[in-house]
Amino acid sequence: VDCLICVKDPYAWLVSQYNYRFPNKETPFAEFVASPLTIVAKRGSSLGQVEATSPIELWVKMYKHWLDFDLLHRRKFILRYEEMLADPAATINPLVEALGLRRHVPWKIRVRRAISLERDDPPLFLPTVQLKAVPNSYGSKDIKQGAQFDKSRYMQRKYLAAYTPELLTTVNHQISSSLLATLGYKRVTPDELPLPHA
């Protein structure tokens, strides 16, 4: 089996983890970043639990694990969340081709092609809302229930507003530049942080 490693910018991932765990912001972001984190697998899973001294250490552990995983005669692909948001087709299509996969074409499109009314592939489906945790079998009701998704939060790196220069330094000390580079990211510096609101 080939391996697809889906990765998210660590600075964005930290903010996403915080928002997921503390939607009411009852714990300050700086406290969350400095606290130990334990991930417990769902009941029935053989994965057990993973512990880390901080959330960013967990991010590092996850990706070091998958990058160090040796696959004999198989390939590893890295899929970056931000590239997927920026251009889904350009991100997915090379992967689909490399794996020799074909997209499922709905019957309506096949009929339209048969009578020469359609030539292009159907567009990739992109949810317009945050899907959060939806059941394995989901329908339009589940897709419509999430909050509006703002991809500019990632494309314009608005999540950096959660960081102070001191907090950024704490996070940077825990991530190696080589791991970031391997995954296609770079270390954020304090001068890249947005100016605090007056």
Disulfide bonds with the S-S distance in Angstrom:
none
